[in-house]
């Protein structure tokens, strides 16, 4: 897809305008209701759909299919980010009325860092075709690692600050409490960070770790930097509302890691086949419609099986609590 500088500028300006509107609407700290989160989640998905339809009308089915496949993949991988966001919010005891501001700025930092990753990835792939093998092998390894982590069932998971964040805290110091939405304050004659800024940096920089698998994954679906960037942008910008919408549902998606591992493994195989094809080896390549079908099917099946498993587990726990309570009641009687 041939993208002019003008289109790049218009796209970035348009995304910046959407972010500004989002920031203006949510500028006043408040608890986000389920209704508000649901409405804005639908708005962001609709905007992504309209953008994909625009690609279909002006550029054809191939770029549109790549965008939708990339958007759905990035969105599903972003849901996995929400688990870590919950841990971060709990660790820093972020007041509920400030959480939306934290997520907005944190996701904006993540988007800027991902843009740098995308530019670097596109430049590397354009110069070194063998990197496709590396990306493919990395995704397959990540898929296997996800399965192992899911089978481990680590319940006492805690968020650990990365080295960059710890260094910033040591260098500038951190206030002992929140001061509204302020990021810096004067304390004992010294300018220090507030916990609000620390948690924003935590969310933004932690997302870089997730980008290590999500960026190679979307490059397995399309090598067009414009589509890679816009798919990431639309997937990330609606993540804040999704956090509040499905916050309680996250614990019920018990098979999500398995589904994501299947998707990453599938894209890894697709990348390896593409690399072999580029090297002159006659192997079948996986088309975008097939990729889109596989990704959607895996997500649907994963969601259904997760909800069923959660329902059975809840029923079993309820039955167990009733059986444990019965002898106690009879003794008291």
N, C-alpha and C positions, 0 to 999 in steps of 0.2 A: 504494500500500500504506500503510494507516494504522498507524503505529508509535507506541505509547505511550511515555511517558518510562520507565515501569517496564521495558518490553522493552529499551529502549536501555541502561538501567543493568545489567540482567541479562546482556545480550550483552557489554558491556564487562568486567563482572566475570568472566564465563566465559572470555573471551579472555585476561584478565590471569592467571587461574588456570592456563590452558594454558601461558602463557609462563613462569609461576613453576615449573611442573612441568618444563618443558624446561630451565630454568636450573638447577634442583636436580639433575637427572640429569646434566647436563654441567658441573657446578660444578668438578669436578677436571680440570685441564688434561691432555689426552691426545690422541694421534693417533687421529682418527676412522677406523675401519675401513670397508671397503666394505659389510660386513654391517650394521653399525650405521646407516650412512647410508641403506641401502636400506630397513631396517625402519621408520625414522622418516619417510622420504619416503612410504611406504605409509600410515603412521598419519595424517599430515597430509592426504593426499589423501582418505583414508577419512572423516576428520572433516569435510572440506569437502563430501563426498558426503552424509553424514548431515544436515548443516545444510541442504543443498539439498532433500533429501527432506522435512525438517521444514517447509520453506517450501511444498513441494508439498501436504502433508497439511493444513496449517493456513491457507494463504493462496491456494492454487490454482496452476495451471500457469504463468500469466504471470510471477509473481515468481520461481518456481523456474527457469523457462527463462532469465530475465534474469540470475539469479545464476550459473547454470552457464556461460552465454555470457560474462559478465563475468569469472568466475574463470578460465576457459580462456584468455581474451585476456590478462588480467593475468599469468597464469602464464607464457605464452609470451613476453610482453614482458619479464618478470623474468629469463628465461633469458639475454636479451641483456645484462642487468646483470652476469651472472657473468663475462663477458669482462673488464669493467672491474674487478671484484673481484679477478680473477687478477692484473691489472696492479698494483693497489694493494698486494696482498700481496707481490708481487715487489719493488716499489719500496721498501717499508719493511722488507723482509727479515723478515717475521713468522715466528717459529719455528712449525713445524707443530703443536706441542701447544697453542699459544695461538690458532690460527686460528678454532676454533669459538667461543671466547669473544668474539673480535673481531667475528665475523659476527653472533652473537646480539645484542650490544649495538648494533652498527651498524644491523642490521635494525629493532631496536626504535626507534631514533632516526628511521629512515626512516618507520616506521609512524605515529609521532606527527606528523611533518611532513606526511605525506600526508593525515592526518585534517584538518589545518588547510586544506590545498588543497581537499579534498572539501567542507568546510563553506563555504569561500569560493565554490567553483564552483557549489554548489547555490543559494546566495543570489543569485549573479549571474544564473543561468539563470531563477530564479523571478521576477526583476525585469525582466530584459531578454531577450526571446525572440530578438532578432536575434543574440545571442551564438552561437546554433546555427550561423549562417552562418560566424562567425569560427572556431569550433571545427572545423567541417567543412573550411574552406579550409586551416587550419593542419595538420590531419591529412593532407590530400592533398599539401601541400607537404612534410611530414615523410616521407611515403612516397617521394616523388621523391628527396629528399635521401638516404634510406637506399639507394636503388638506385645513386645516384652514388657513395656511399661504398663499396658492395660492388664496383662495377666498378673503383674505384681500386686495390683490393687493397693497402692499406697494410700492409706486413709489420712495419715498425719502429715500431709504435705504442707510445707511452709515456704513462703517466698524469701529468697536470699538476695540481698542487694548485690549488684555487679560492682566490679572494682572501680569503674569510672564514677559511679554514684558515690561510693565510699570516699573516693579521693576528693570529690567536690564538697562533701560534707566536712571532711577534715580541713580543707582549704578555706572555706568560707564560714563554717559554723552553721548551726541550725537552731532556730528559736525553740523554746520549750512548749509552745502551744500554737494553735492556729490564730491568725489575726484576720478574720474574714477572708477575702479573696486576695489579700496582699501577698506579693511574692518575696519582697525584701522589707526588712524593718531595721531600725536603729536599736541596738541592745547593748547597754554598758559602753556606749560610745563607739560601738563597732557595727558595721553593716553586715547583717547575717541573713541567710535564707530562712524562709518560713517552711513549715512542713508541707504547705500547699505546693510550693515550687519543687520540693523534693519528690513528692508523689507524682507530679506531672512528669518530671525527668525519669522517674522509675518506669512509668507506663510507656513513655516514648522510647527509651533505650532498650527496654525489655523486648519490645516488638521487633527489634533488630534480629534477635535470636530466632523469632518465627519467620522472619524474611529469608533466613538461610535456607529454608525448605520451600517456602511459598514462591519466591522469585524463580528458582530453577523449575518449579512445577509449572508456572505459567509460560515460561520460555519453552517448555515441552509441548505447549499447545499452540503457541505462536511466537515467531521471532520478530514481530513488528513492535518496536519500542513504544509507538504511539498507543497501540492496543494494550500492551502490557501495563503502561502507566495509567491509562484511563480505567482499565478494569480494577487495578489496585486502588485507585482514588475512590471510585464509587463503592467498592467493597468496604473500605476503611471509614469513609465519611458517614455511613449509616450505622457504624458499629456502636456509637454512643447510645443511640435509641434502642438498639437491639439488646444492649446490656441491661437496661431497665425492663424491657419487654419480656425477655426469657430468663431473667436472673434466677427465678425459682425453678425454671424448667431445666437448667443446666445439670443439676444433680440427677435428673431422670434420663439424660442422654448417656446411659452407661455403655453403649456400644459405639459411641462416636469415634473413639480412637481406632477401633477396628475398621470402621468405614473410611476414615481418613487414611489409614495405612493401605487399604485396597486402592484408593484413588492415587496416592503417591506412588505405589508400586506400579500401577497401570501406566501412569505418565512416565515413570522411569523406563519401563519397557518400550514405550512409544519413542522416547528420546534415543535409546540405543538403536532401535530399528531405523530411525531417521539418520543417525550417524553412519550406520552401515550402508544405507542407501546413498548417502552423500559420498561415501568412500568407493562407490562403484559396485557394491555387493547387491545382487538382485534378491531383495527381501521385500515382503509386503509392508506397506506403510498404513498406519491407522488414520483414517480420515477424521475430520472435525465432527461430522454428524455422529459417527460411532463414539468418539470421545465424549461428546455432549450426552449421548444416550447412556453410556456407562456411568458417568459421573452422577447424573440425575437419578438413575436406578439405584446406585449404591446408597445415595443419601436418603432416598425414600425408604428402602429396606432397612437401613440403619435406624432411622427414626421410629419406624413401626416396631421393630424388634426391641429397641430400647424402652419404649413406652410399655410394651407388654411385659418385659422383664421387670421394670420398676413396679408395675402394678402387682405382679406376682410376689415380689419381695415385700411390698407394703402389706399385702394380705397375710403373708407368712409371719411377718413381725407382729401384726395385730393378733393373729391366732396364738402366737407364742406368749404375748403379754397377757392374754385372757386366761391361758392355761396356767401361767405362773400366779395369776391373781386369784384363781378359784380356791386353792387350798388355804390361802391366807384368809379369805372371806369366811370359809367354813370354820376355821379355828376361832376367829373372832366371834362368830355366831355362837 
